[in-house]
Every structure is written in C-alpha cells, then in structure tokens.
Amino acid sequence: MTAAIVEHPVGEPGDGPYGVAVTRDGAVWFTLVHGGRVGRRGPDGTMTYTSLGEGSQPSLLAAATESSVWVTDTTGNRLLLLEAADDRAIVELGSVSVPTPDAQPFGVVALDDGTAWFTELGADALGRIDILGRVDEFPVGREGSFVSMIATTGDSLWFTLNAGNAVGHVRGGDAAIAFTELPSVPSGPVGITVAADGSVWVAQILADAVARIARDGSVTEVALGAGAKPHAVAADPHDGVWVTLWGSNEVAHVAADGAVTRHPLPTPDSEPHGVAVTPAGTVWVALESGALAALSTTP
C-alpha cells in the first residue's frame, strides 16, 4: 500500500489542531485545542471557524447529523452542538453544561436516535445527553481511571480507561458496565473504534501498540515499535484500522490480520492526533503543529 499525503494549514500558529470528524455532507471538522475554536473545511476546501470563547478547550468531536457535530469543551465543562449554516458560517444549535463541576468532558459519540454520550476525565464517569438536552451521568465505578475516549456500534458503548489499563463496555443504556483488562501494563489506552466485523481496536500510547478485542472477548496486541505512541484510531471499511503515531510522526494502517503499513508524515514533528476516514477512503489527520493531512492510498 502506497500513500499520497497532502497537508492543509489551518488556524493560526499555536492553535493546535487536535480532534477531527467527517460529516455526511463531505465536510471535515476539527478542533483547535489551544486556540479555543472549531473549524470546518467544506467539500470545496472553504474554511470557516467559530470561537467557543476565552478559556475554552475544544477537544474532541463527533458527527451528529449530515451537517452538524457535537464538540466537547473540556475546560468549559460543557458540550456544544454546531452546524454549518452554509460554507461561510458555523452556528451553535445548543450548549449543554455538565452537572458535575470540573467533570472535564472529553470523548464524545452521537447516536442515530439523537442522543450523545461523552466521557468525563475528571469524574470517572460517562454522560448522556437526551434529545431535549438533559444530561444524565453514570460513574464507571473505578476511581482515578481517567475515562478518555468513546466509540459506539449503535446499541453498545465502548470506552477507554487511560489510567485503569482497561476498556469498558455497556451493552444497552441500562446495562451494567463490563471491563476488559488489557495485557500490557501500563498500556495507557486512549483512542478507540469499532470495526465493521464488531471487533474493537484500542490505541495503547504507553505500550506502543494497538489492541484488538474480538467479538468473543479475546485480546490480541500488535506492536508498533518503541516510541510510536499511538493516540487515535479510526476503522477502515475492511475490518482494519488507521492509527496516528504521535511519537514517530507517522500514520499507520493495521489490517485485520495484524499486518502493519507505516506512512511517514512529510513535516517533521507534526504531532498527529485525531484521525477520521471518509466513505471514499480518504484519511484525515489533525496535526497539532498546525495542519490537516489528507492521506489517500493505492494498493
């Protein structure tokens, strides 16, 4: 597999592109974690931005509808629903405060029923926003676990416990949380995604590896090399996964059989973080150094 990588500068110097998501209208949304802003790159390349206000920290986002996203404001202890009015403006559809002070919302997913789930770094909990904007919170039962990123299959939730060396799983909104312990200690699980075959992939930033949890609950790990520091993951259409290697300045593809293909980024020290894959297969990566990278592959 070979790849062509094009970098698109975004924001102002020091803004820090961090999270990235793709909506069904073909737009690429991204957070500027140090700049307090969220940006949108339209299908024609038009750039629009909106500020979340002084002191805000937009961290991660998730596609909600064809043209809207949920975004977590970690320091602001809230989530916002943003929509593209057109290719020249972003409008705020709603802002939802988290009841627990200093909960630090971070990861977020949107479900087809109009609800959204998010993680609380500072409260060791999950949160749920219903269609009326009301918030319920659910402690995960492991103090100091640093609940980080979250993924969904539509009827199940999976989330990483960064300091707990485990992955949590909730099958249905009222079910008890089950935990899968990860073999490497410490592993520092961060990014998480669910592949089309139902397997769950986890980036283990402290273990320099990704873990794959099969439908039967078995766990296998794929080593990515010392210093790779994998951060975020996104499923491909073929039961594999794309992963950002923050430490080695690369984006890697891990096939379902564990085969690894590495793609060095053209700019040194670009600090790849968030990753998303379009239906057409283009891989978008948020580079904290100041750009979005678009990666397209050929066999």
C-alpha positions as CSV (number, residue, x, y, z in Angstrom):
1,M,0.0,0.0,0.0
2,T,1.4,3.4,-1.0
3,A,0.0,6.8,0.1
4,A,-0.1,10.3,-1.1
5,I,-0.2,12.9,1.7
6,V,-1.3,16.5,1.3
7,E,-1.1,18.9,4.2
8,H,-3.6,21.8,4.6
9,P,-2.6,24.5,7.1
10,V,-5.4,25.5,9.4
11,G,-5.9,28.1,12.1
12,E,-3.3,30.4,13.5
13,P,0.2,29.4,14.7
14,G,-0.1,27.7,18.1
15,D,-3.9,26.9,17.7
16,G,-3.2,23.2,17.8
17,P,-5.4,21.1,15.6
18,Y,-6.4,18.1,17.7
19,G,-9.7,16.3,17.0
20,V,-11.2,15.6,13.6
21,A,-14.5,14.3,12.3
22,V,-16.2,13.9,8.9
23,T,-19.9,14.6,8.3
24,R,-22.0,13.1,5.6
25,D,-22.1,16.3,3.6
26,G,-18.3,15.7,2.9
27,A,-17.0,18.4,5.3
28,V,-14.1,17.9,7.7
29,W,-14.5,19.4,11.1
30,F,-11.6,19.9,13.6
31,T,-10.9,21.3,17.0
32,L,-8.2,23.9,17.7
33,V,-7.5,22.9,21.2
34,H,-5.2,25.7,22.2
35,G,-7.0,28.4,20.1
36,G,-10.5,27.9,21.6
37,R,-12.0,27.4,18.2
38,V,-13.6,24.8,16.0
39,G,-13.1,24.8,12.2
40,R,-14.8,23.3,9.2
41,R,-13.3,22.5,5.8
42,G,-16.1,22.3,3.3
43,P,-16.1,19.8,0.4
44,D,-14.8,22.6,-1.9
45,G,-12.0,23.5,0.5
46,T,-13.7,26.6,2.0
47,M,-12.6,27.2,5.6
48,T,-14.9,28.5,8.3
49,Y,-14.3,28.9,12.1
50,T,-16.2,29.7,15.2
51,S,-14.8,30.6,18.6
52,L,-16.0,28.9,21.8
53,G,-14.9,31.8,23.9
54,E,-12.0,32.8,26.1
55,G,-10.6,30.0,28.2
56,S,-12.4,27.2,26.3
57,Q,-10.7,24.0,25.3
58,P,-12.4,22.2,22.4
59,S,-11.1,18.7,22.5
60,L,-12.9,16.0,20.5
61,L,-15.9,16.0,18.2
62,A,-18.4,13.6,16.6
63,A,-20.6,13.8,13.6
64,A,-24.2,14.2,14.7
65,T,-26.2,14.7,11.5
66,E,-25.4,15.3,7.9
67,S,-24.0,18.8,8.7
68,S,-23.6,19.0,12.5
69,V,-21.2,17.9,15.2
70,W,-21.0,17.6,18.9
71,V,-17.8,19.0,20.4
72,T,-16.5,18.8,24.0
73,D,-15.3,21.9,25.7
74,T,-13.1,20.3,28.4
75,T,-12.2,23.3,30.5
76,G,-15.7,24.9,29.9
77,N,-17.4,21.7,31.3
78,R,-19.9,21.7,28.5
79,L,-20.7,20.2,25.1
80,L,-21.9,22.2,22.1
81,L,-23.9,21.2,19.0
82,L,-22.6,23.0,16.0
83,E,-23.9,23.1,12.4
84,A,-22.8,24.5,9.1
85,A,-25.3,27.2,8.0
86,D,-23.5,27.2,4.7
87,D,-19.9,27.1,3.6
88,R,-19.4,30.6,5.2
89,A,-20.7,30.2,8.7
90,I,-20.9,27.8,11.7
91,V,-23.9,28.3,14.0
92,E,-24.4,27.0,17.5
93,L,-27.6,24.9,17.9
94,G,-27.2,24.2,21.6
95,S,-24.8,24.3,24.6
96,V,-25.2,21.7,27.3
97,S,-23.5,22.1,30.7
98,V,-22.3,19.1,32.6
99,P,-23.8,18.9,36.1
100,T,-20.7,17.7,37.9
101,P,-18.2,20.6,38.4
102,D,-14.8,20.1,36.7
103,A,-16.0,16.8,35.1
104,Q,-13.8,17.7,32.1
105,P,-15.9,16.2,29.2
106,F,-13.5,14.8,26.5
107,G,-14.6,12.0,24.2
108,V,-18.0,12.1,22.5
109,V,-20.2,10.0,20.2
110,A,-23.5,10.7,18.6
111,L,-26.2,8.0,18.2
112,D,-28.8,7.8,15.4
113,D,-31.6,8.4,17.9
114,G,-30.4,11.9,18.5
115,T,-28.7,11.3,21.8
116,A,-25.0,11.8,22.6
117,W,-22.7,10.1,25.0
118,F,-19.5,11.5,26.4
119,T,-16.6,10.7,28.8
120,E,-15.7,12.7,31.9
121,L,-11.9,12.7,32.5
122,G,-12.2,14.4,35.9
123,A,-15.2,12.5,37.3
124,D,-14.5,8.8,36.2
125,A,-17.9,8.8,34.6
126,L,-19.9,8.7,31.4
127,G,-22.6,11.3,30.4
128,R,-25.6,11.1,28.2
129,I,-27.5,14.0,26.5
130,D,-31.0,13.1,25.6
131,I,-32.9,14.7,22.7
132,L,-34.2,17.5,25.0
133,G,-30.7,18.4,26.1
134,R,-30.9,16.9,29.6
135,V,-27.8,15.2,31.0
136,D,-27.5,12.0,33.0
137,E,-24.2,10.9,34.5
138,F,-23.1,7.3,35.2
139,P,-20.0,6.7,37.3
140,V,-18.0,3.8,35.9
141,G,-17.0,2.5,39.4
142,R,-13.3,2.8,39.1
143,E,-11.8,5.8,40.8
144,G,-8.9,7.5,39.2
145,S,-9.4,5.6,35.9
146,F,-9.3,8.8,33.7
147,V,-12.2,7.8,31.3
148,S,-10.9,9.1,28.0
149,M,-12.3,8.2,24.5
150,I,-15.5,6.5,23.5
151,A,-16.9,4.6,20.5
152,T,-20.3,3.1,19.6
153,T,-21.9,0.4,17.5
154,G,-25.3,2.0,17.8
155,D,-26.5,-0.3,20.6
156,S,-23.3,-0.6,22.6
157,L,-20.7,1.8,24.0
158,W,-17.0,1.1,24.4
159,F,-14.6,3.5,26.2
160,T,-11.0,3.6,27.4
161,L,-9.8,3.9,31.0
162,N,-6.5,5.6,30.4
163,A,-5.2,5.2,33.9
164,G,-7.1,2.0,34.6
165,N,-5.4,-0.2,31.9
166,A,-8.8,-1.4,30.7
167,V,-11.7,-0.9,28.3
168,G,-15.3,-0.5,29.4
169,H,-18.3,-1.8,27.6
170,V,-22.0,-1.1,28.0
171,R,-24.5,-3.1,26.0
172,G,-27.6,-1.0,26.0
173,G,-28.2,2.1,28.1
174,D,-29.3,0.4,31.3
175,A,-26.8,-2.5,31.3
176,A,-24.0,-2.9,33.9
177,I,-20.5,-1.9,32.7
178,A,-18.2,-4.8,31.8
179,F,-14.5,-4.4,31.7
180,T,-11.8,-5.9,29.5
181,E,-8.3,-5.8,31.1
182,L,-5.5,-5.1,28.7
183,P,-2.5,-7.4,28.7
184,S,0.3,-4.8,28.6
185,V,0.9,-2.9,31.9
186,P,1.0,0.0,31.7
187,S,-0.9,0.4,28.4
188,G,-2.4,3.9,28.6
189,P,-5.4,3.2,26.4
190,V,-6.6,6.3,24.6
191,G,-8.3,6.1,21.1
192,I,-10.9,3.5,20.5
193,T,-13.1,2.5,17.5
194,V,-15.3,-0.4,16.4
195,A,-14.7,-2.1,13.1
196,A,-17.4,-3.4,10.7
197,D,-16.8,-7.0,12.0
198,G,-17.6,-5.9,15.5
199,S,-14.0,-6.0,16.8
200,V,-12.8,-3.2,18.9
201,W,-9.5,-1.5,18.3
202,V,-7.6,0.5,21.0
203,A,-4.6,2.7,20.8
204,Q,-2.2,2.0,23.7
205,I,0.0,5.0,24.0
206,L,2.2,3.7,26.8
207,A,2.6,0.2,25.3
208,D,3.5,1.4,21.7
209,A,0.8,-1.0,20.4
210,V,-2.8,-1.3,19.4
211,A,-5.1,-3.9,21.0
212,R,-7.9,-5.8,19.1
213,I,-10.8,-7.1,21.2
214,A,-12.6,-9.8,19.2
215,R,-16.3,-10.4,19.5
216,D,-15.6,-13.4,21.7
217,G,-13.7,-11.1,24.1
218,S,-10.2,-12.3,23.3
219,V,-7.5,-9.7,23.1
220,T,-4.5,-9.5,20.8
221,E,-1.9,-6.8,20.6
222,V,0.0,-5.5,17.6
223,A,3.3,-3.9,18.3
224,L,4.1,-0.6,16.6
225,G,7.7,-0.1,17.6
226,A,9.4,1.7,20.5
227,G,8.4,5.3,20.7
228,A,5.5,5.1,18.4
229,K,3.0,6.5,21.0
230,P,-0.3,5.7,19.2
231,H,-3.0,8.1,20.0
232,A,-6.2,7.9,17.9
233,V,-7.8,5.2,15.8
234,A,-10.4,5.1,13.1
235,A,-11.8,1.9,11.4
236,D,-11.4,1.3,7.7
237,P,-14.1,-0.5,5.6
238,H,-12.2,-3.8,5.7
239,D,-12.1,-4.6,9.4
240,G,-8.7,-2.9,9.9
241,V,-7.8,0.4,11.5
242,W,-5.9,3.6,10.9
243,V,-3.8,4.9,13.8
244,T,-1.9,8.1,14.5
245,L,1.6,7.6,15.8
246,W,2.3,10.7,17.7
247,G,5.8,9.7,18.9
248,S,7.2,8.6,15.5
249,N,5.5,11.3,13.3
250,E,3.6,8.6,11.2
251,V,0.2,7.3,10.3
252,A,-0.1,3.6,10.3
253,H,-2.6,1.1,8.9
254,V,-3.2,-2.1,10.7
255,A,-5.0,-4.8,8.8
256,A,-7.5,-7.3,10.3
257,D,-4.7,-9.9,10.2
258,G,-2.3,-7.6,12.1
259,A,-0.2,-6.5,9.1
260,V,1.2,-3.0,9.7
261,T,1.9,-0.4,7.0
262,R,3.5,2.8,8.1
263,H,3.3,6.2,6.3
264,P,5.7,8.9,7.5
265,L,4.3,12.4,7.5
266,P,6.1,15.0,5.4
267,T,6.6,17.6,8.0
268,P,8.9,16.7,10.9
269,D,7.4,16.9,14.5
270,S,3.9,17.4,13.2
271,E,2.3,15.7,16.2
272,P,-0.5,13.7,14.7
273,H,-3.5,13.3,17.0
274,G,-7.1,12.9,15.7
275,V,-8.0,10.7,12.7
276,A,-11.1,10.1,10.6
277,V,-11.9,8.2,7.5
278,T,-14.3,9.3,4.8
279,P,-16.7,6.8,3.0
280,A,-14.4,7.2,-0.1
281,G,-11.4,6.1,2.0
282,T,-9.5,9.4,2.4
283,V,-7.9,9.5,5.8
284,W,-7.9,12.9,7.6
285,V,-5.4,13.6,10.4
286,A,-5.2,16.5,12.7
287,L,-1.6,17.7,13.1
288,E,-1.1,19.7,16.3
289,S,1.7,21.6,14.6
290,G,-0.9,23.4,12.5
291,A,-2.4,21.5,9.7
292,L,-4.8,18.8,8.5
293,A,-3.3,16.0,6.5
294,A,-5.3,14.2,3.8
295,L,-3.9,10.7,3.0
296,S,-5.1,8.7,0.0
297,T,-3.9,5.2,-0.7
298,T,-3.4,2.9,-3.6
299,P,-2.8,-0.9,-3.4
